Each structure stands twice: as structure tokens, then as C-alpha cells.
Amino acid sequence: MTCKKILVTGGSGFIGSHLVDALIEQGYDTYIYDIKDPVYHNSYRYIQGDVLNLPLLIKETEGVDAIYHLAAEANVNFYHNAPRESTILNTIGTINVLEAARVNGIQRVLFASTEWVYQGAKELLVNEETQLYPNAPDHIYTSSKLASELYLINYQKLYGVDYTIIRFGIPFGERARPQTVTPIFISKALKNEKITVDGDENNFRQFIYVKDLVNGCIACLKEEGKNHIFNINGMEKIRIVDIITTLEKIMGRRIEYEIHRERAGNYTGRIVQIEKAKQLLGWEPQDRYEDALRHYYMWYIENENKV
């Protein structure tokens, strides 16, 4: 794909800021479109805008070659407490991005979806071809991501707007939102506070280091990624309790924890295959979980009071 100018919605956030860094490093003319000012650098080309503001979105995407659409409500707890507002942001925001792409003839929309879409799957081992319907997802957040995926497919078939759907694994690393599980556990461990694990301690994820995730996102920009769905995920099966035991190795001491009841609609984990991304894009994660967590832990100690 010949691409010079890229706009990243949600580019001020955790994953978005890393993606913008990597795109700029690779020579792309990159713009942030976000309601929040960038806090990690002051050299970004920044447009303050809401994805719900369609006229502004259309105006600011003129001349853009591709859009990475990351702007969304990603905190499932916020989503649970404000389902209407969150759904409007996630679904209408996606429609607006697609409409701006249609109006301006943009080559590709690359959409940040999630491994949560597999929660309703009957199989434990899943891939991009896994049947996700008619089983209903257990969380409204998941439904909003599935709806957005369908909108992308609809816009391609009806209007010729090409897409790539990127199903993110659970990311961690530098700049992570403090409300996510890994920084919560690190913060409590550093304060010698007991950690709470929601639900079965054997629930698992394939956590992915944010830099590996971003490299996967950029690989999706290849021509081979057009009009495909990709799992961009970690390769290791990490139980929630494994975060604690890995931190114990890094910190050299025991960490107390207790099990609480399961959160409503919580994602309990599937084994998500990444063979398609390996074969078509030549991508796979480079960082082992323990090594990546060690990098993040050291960064957290040095930067927790600066961000």
C-alpha cells in the first residue's frame, strides 16, 4: 500500500501514542485526532477532535491515505456503568470514521478490535475463521466491537472502503492506563497491599507487550492486510495469577493476593491463534512475557510519578 499521510484517532492514548511514535519513526506523515492533548511528546501533529463530530472528522481527513481508528471507550468497567454513552462513542464513532473515509476516498481504515469478541465462541482454540454467532457476547463492550467490525465489512461491500480489522490481545507496557490489570498489580505490590484477583485465578489471557502490538498494527498496513481480520496477540498463555508470580520473580519477594467473585461479563480467555498474521504479514511477537513485564516494571518505577 502506497501511503504517506496517516491519521490516528485516539492517538494520545496508551496504544495510540506508541503507534504514532512507530509510524513517525518509519517515515509516515502522521497526525493525532483525539479529544485529549498528547502528553508524551510535543512534536506530534495534533488535531483536537471528537470522532462524534462528523463534519470536523471529514474536514480533517481530507488528503489522508489511511486511518487507524483507536478512539473508543476501552475501560470495560466504565462501559458497564455507562452503556449508552459508551456504545454511542464506539459504534457511531466507527460509522463516522467510515463515512469520512467514504467521502474523502481514503485507501484504508484499520480498526482496533479485541480478543474479547471470542468470548461467545464454543471452542477454546480460536482463529479469525471461528464462528462468533449466534452465541451472544457476555458484555456490551464486546457487542460494540462486533458491531463495528460488521460496519467495516458493510462499508467495503457497499461503498468500496477497504479495511483491516485488528483483534488486539490484552496489551501492557509503558504508558498503560492505570486502571488496567498490570499497572494495578504493580502499584499494589510496590505498596505492599494485597492484590485482588477477580474470578477464577486460572482465567488467562495472551498478554501482548505494547511494542509488539504496535509492530503488528503497522504490519497490517501492508497490501496483504487489505480486507482481512487479524489476531495480533501474545503467544504465551498467561493466567491472571501468573502476573503476580512473575512480579514476585522480578521483585524478589512474595506478594499477597486474594480471590474475589467474577465480574459480570468478564472475559475468561480463549487460545487465540496468530498463524494468519505470521503467514500473510510476516509478523509475530518478539518479546517473551517475563522479559516484557520486567521492562515495564523498571519503566514504571522510574516514571510512575511523571505521567
Residue pairs with C-beta under 8 A, 6 or more apart in sequence:
1 65
1 66
1 107
1 108
1 221
1 222
1 223
1 226
2 65
3 28
3 65
3 66
3 107
3 108
3 221
4 28
4 29
4 65
5 28
5 29
5 30
5 31
5 63
5 64
5 65
5 66
6 23
6 28
6 29
6 30
6 31
6 64
6 65
6 66
6 67
6 68
7 30
7 31
7 32
7 33
7 47
7 60
7 61
7 64
7 66
7 67
7 68
8 16
8 19
8 20
8 23
8 30
8 31
8 32
8 33
8 67
8 68
8 70
9 16
9 33
9 34
9 51
9 67
9 68
9 69
9 70
9 71
9 93
9 97
10 16
10 33
10 34
10 69
10 70
10 71
10 72
10 112
11 17
11 19
11 20
11 30
11 31
11 32
11 33
11 34
11 38
11 44
11 46
11 68
11 70
12 32
12 34
12 36
12 37
12 38
12 39
12 46
13 34
13 36
13 70
13 177
14 171
14 175
14 176
14 177
14 210
15 70
15 112
15 168
15 171
15 210
15 213
15 214
16 32
16 34
16 68
16 70
16 71
17 38
17 40
17 41
17 175
18 173
18 174
18 175
18 210
18 211
18 213
18 214
19 68
19 70
19 214
19 217
19 218
20 30
20 32
20 38
20 44
21 40
21 41
21 214
22 211
22 214
22 215
22 218
23 30
23 218
24 30
26 218
29 45
30 44
30 45
31 44
31 45
31 46
31 47
31 60
31 64
32 38
32 44
32 45
32 46
32 47
33 47
33 49
33 51
33 57
33 60
33 61
33 71
34 46
34 47
34 48
34 49
34 71
35 48
35 49
35 50
35 71
37 46
37 48
38 44
38 46
39 307
40 175
40 307
47 60
49 56
49 57
49 60
50 56
51 57
51 69
51 71
51 89
51 93
51 94
51 96
51 97
52 88
52 89
52 92
52 93
52 96
53 96
54 96
54 99
54 100
57 96
57 97
57 99
57 100
58 99
58 100
58 103
58 104
61 67
61 100
61 101
61 104
61 106
62 104
63 104
64 104
64 106
65 106
65 107
65 108
66 106
66 107
66 108
66 109
66 110
66 221
67 97
67 100
67 101
67 106
67 108
67 109
67 110
68 110
68 112
68 217
69 93
69 94
69 97
69 109
69 110
69 111
69 112
70 112
71 89
71 93
72 89
72 90
72 93
72 112
72 144
73 79
73 82
73 85
73 86
73 89
73 90
73 141
74 177
75 177
75 179
76 139
76 141
76 265
77 179
77 263
78 86
79 86
79 139
79 140
79 141
79 144
80 139
80 140
80 141
80 264
80 265
83 140
86 140
86 141
86 144
87 140
87 143
87 144
90 141
90 144
90 145
90 148
91 144
91 147
91 148
91 151
94 111
94 148
94 151
94 152
95 151
97 109
98 109
98 151
98 152
98 155
98 161
100 106
101 109
101 155
101 161
102 155
102 159
102 161
106 161
107 162
108 162
108 163
108 164
108 221
108 226
109 152
109 155
109 161
109 162
109 163
109 164
110 163
110 164
110 166
110 217
110 220
110 221
110 225
111 148
111 149
111 152
111 163
111 164
111 165
111 166
112 166
112 168
112 217
113 145
113 148
113 149
113 165
113 166
113 167
113 168
113 229
114 142
114 145
114 167
114 168
115 167
115 168
115 169
115 170
115 205
115 206
115 231
115 233
115 267
115 270
115 272
116 137
116 139
116 141
116 142
116 145
116 267
117 132
117 137
117 142
117 145
117 146
117 149
117 167
118 126
118 130
118 132
118 270
118 272
119 137
119 138
119 139
119 142
119 267
119 268
119 270
120 132
120 133
120 135
120 136
120 137
120 138
120 142
121 130
121 131
121 132
121 135
121 270
122 131
122 135
123 130
123 270
124 270
124 271
125 270
125 271
125 273
126 270
126 271
126 272
126 273
127 231
127 272
127 273
127 275
127 276
128 167
128 228
128 229
128 230
128 231
128 276
132 146
136 143
137 143
137 146
137 265
138 264
138 265
138 266
138 267
139 264
139 265
139 266
139 267
140 265
141 265
142 265
142 267
149 165
149 229
152 161
152 163
152 165
153 163
155 161
155 163
156 162
156 163
156 227
162 226
162 227
163 226
163 227
164 220
164 221
164 225
164 226
164 227
164 228
164 229
164 230
165 228
165 229
165 230
166 216
166 217
166 220
166 230
166 232
167 229
167 230
167 231
167 232
167 233
167 272
168 208
168 213
168 232
168 233
169 205
169 206
169 207
169 208
169 213
169 231
169 232
169 233
169 234
169 272
170 181
170 205
170 206
170 207
170 208
171 207
171 208
171 209
171 210
171 213
172 180
172 181
172 182
172 183
172 207
172 208
172 209
172 210
172 292
172 293
172 296
173 209
173 210
173 211
173 292
173 295
173 296
173 299
174 210
174 295
174 296
174 299
174 300
174 303
175 210
175 307
176 182
176 183
176 210
176 296
177 183
178 184
178 187
181 240
181 243
182 207
182 243
182 293
182 296
183 300
184 195
185 195
185 243
185 244
185 247
186 247
186 296
186 297
186 300
187 304
188 194
188 195
189 195
189 244
189 247
189 251
189 255
190 301
194 256
194 257
194 258
195 244
195 255
195 256
195 257
195 258
196 257
196 258
196 260
197 240
197 241
197 244
197 257
197 258
197 259
197 260
198 240
198 260
198 261
198 262
198 263
198 266
199 240
199 259
199 260
199 261
199 262
199 263
199 266
199 268
200 259
200 262
200 268
201 239
201 240
201 241
201 259
202 239
202 240
202 241
203 239
203 240
203 266
203 268
203 269
204 237
204 238
204 239
204 240
204 242
204 269
205 234
205 238
205 240
205 267
205 269
206 233
206 234
206 235
206 236
206 237
206 238
206 271
206 272
207 234
207 236
207 238
207 243
207 289
208 232
208 233
208 234
208 285
209 234
209 285
209 287
209 289
209 292
209 295
209 296
211 287
212 234
212 285
212 286
212 287
212 292
213 232
215 283
215 286
216 230
216 232
216 277
216 281
216 283
216 285
217 232
219 225
219 277
219 281
219 282
219 283
220 230
220 232
220 277
220 281
222 281
224 280
224 281
225 280
225 281
228 276
228 280
230 274
230 276
230 277
230 280
230 281
231 272
231 273
231 274
231 276
231 277
232 274
232 277
232 283
233 272
233 274
233 285
234 285
234 289
235 274
235 284
235 285
236 288
236 289
237 269
237 271
238 289
241 257
243 293
244 255
244 257
246 289
246 290
246 293
247 255
247 293
247 297
248 254
248 255
249 290
250 290
250 293
250 294
250 297
251 297
274 284
274 285
277 283
277 284
278 284
287 295
